[in-house]
């Protein structure tokens, strides 16, 4: 395939919207990327023009995003670049989207605690008060789709959840197995 894979570093501009679909979970959020440059004349860092992208995720990644990412958090997003144009009311508009393959917290700007999610235990990624996320999607799909053996969340990909801040408590978590280690909750300094 001739997909354009990109890696973006920025911030979550909106909360993650999670929905169940016939083929599993789907999530999307807006992602802001602002370049910073050193201004030699003023001798200080200045922000460039902010670019906004819509990030889409499917199945396990979508569920883990919904329980791990909040507005304003610094992220690294890796995925397929999709650019589409539409004409609405005589105006031509361009939409830039990323079909995420992997998303994680940007650890150059803070800390994160990783929690491995076992298949069939999506409650581990649910935030407190999110009972509707406890009945997460089953990770199924066709052989070539995002849930297939070669796609993210498929049989060939390990299960992983995005990082978590200290405030994102887990509900219904079980005792860690031999492969899992209980990580202490991290509290960010004021």
Buried (B, 14 or more C-beta within 10 A) or exposed (E): EEEEEEEBBBBBBBEBEBEBEEBBBBBBBBBBBEEEEEEEEEEEEEEEEEEEBBBBBBBBBBBBBBBBBBEEBBBBBBBBBBEEEEEEEEEEEEEEBBBBBBBBBBEEEBEBBBBBBEEEBBBBBBBEEBEEBBEBBBBEBEEEBBBBEEBBBBEEBEBBBBBBBEEBEBBEBEEEEEEBEEEEEBEEEE
